[in-house]
């Protein structure tokens, strides 16, 4: 029997596919988190207490930061 082992080119192709797939997932999650953060930030205007407004502001800022990092790293894999 002849077993063909994949060479370095096949490993490189698999790594590129894995990197692209990871970038697509990061882009989708980052977009969702960015939308969710926008909803949280808009909720500031409908929150009656000052503590609630600060909580929404902090949560929205943290979620926006996480989404931004995810979107930034998704661009590093060659996605426009």
Beta strands, then each sheet from edge to edge (+ up, - down):
end
